[in-house]
Amino acid sequence: MTVQSFASTAEEARHRIRTNQWRGVTSGVAPGHVQANLAILPRDLAFDFLLFCQRNPKPCPLLEVDTLEDYWQDDLVSFLLGCSFSFEQAMIDAGIPLRHQEQGKNVAMYITNVATAPAGVFSGPMVVSMRPIKRDQVVRAVQVTSRFPATHGAPVHIGSPRDIGIRDLDLPDFGEMVEIKPDEEPVFWACGVTPQAVALSCKPPLMFTHAPGRMFITDHRDADYAVL
Amino acid sequence: MTVQSFASTAEEARHRIRTNQWRGVTSGVAPGHVQANLAILPRDLAFDFLLFCQRNPKPCPLLEVDTLEDYWQDDLVSFLLGCSFSFEQAMIDAGIPLRHQEQGKNVAMYITNVATAPAGVFSGPMVVSMRPIKRDQVVRAVQVTSRFPATHGAPVHIGSPRDIGIRDLDLPDFGEMVEIKPDEEPVFWACGVTPQAVALSCKPPLMFTHAPGRMFITDHRDADYAVL
């Protein structure tokens, strides 16, 4: 089953994922629906993490906070963070092709040397997603994604990967590499996998997250999160 | 001393306010610098309030959270929320006059019948600020303020005050009324005085806030909070 044949309503997508009919990445699934990164933490760390998200709105744009304590035995709090998949449809609509979607791959993600703003116990490096963009479309890509500050917004870096501590684009820390052609620049967006890298750095006693690229699919529409 | 003669650097503005040389509203003071609403709460309410702000980003766009516990005897946490004064300079630059600034008045603010999204103990009505805008400039006002989602962003309502539960524009709940001319519409933006209305509604045991219109003046530049 390809992403294309799988793509459907958000509700159907969640059903197929819950019943193990789809275990792949969710880029391009249920087009137009907001997808979210997930982090679940014990209640005693929830204030620190909420503050961490507020201080790092580019990598950690918080969409929702759900307390699961009513029906879960432990005292856990869930955080849903915006995902760059939300602006991918807007990029495609603007005529900007996305190689990872075309090739059915997960987007390439890298741990950078850019520090997040610490909050309580949470600190560590920012993670970015990378998309190769034709030079004559880079400005348009900045404009299109700037409309979506709640789902990572404008790029955090354009061009030289070394400037943000990425030594080898061929070796992403999460996801899969895609080719960068001579007329393209690598463009980097803050990524909601940042909490995972932060967790590896500051080691909270307990934390659940989604797998990179396999997002929580909400019923909300991407367009509702655009500021313009 | 008028606002105009008082306007200076952010640091000088804070000094004159601390030393009681200025006790007026701060609209137009230290142009270009981000001004903020202030709320201070006991630590045991801080998670609920942080969540309340996250769920109500239009009236309560959180700029910063400072813990004062290092040098205050009680266990207090301060929240600085974005203020619509940040986009007023952008409106003036776009040729949209602001009557309350021209007349040296505080902006008119109203408690609406629009409910905020509850978080923990916090719930209550949204407060809005109102500016009369010429009909042929309303679209431009929407565009200019949409660039500033961290300082209330686009209007929440245009036109008929009754639609949002305001019975009489001549009787603002906070600030001062200004005249609305026949070729103008009242335009309403979500307002950082919302926590005050929420506090009156849900009555936390302890909460400090700023006085409406008399903001905390930061060293940050308004332009840094624009998404475009």
Interface residues (C-beta under 8 A of the other chain):
Chain A: A46 F47 L50 L51 C53 Q54 R55 L62 V65 S146 P149 G153 A154 V227 L228
Chain B: A46 F47 L50 L51 C53 Q54 R55 L62 V65 S146 P149 G153 A154 V227 L228
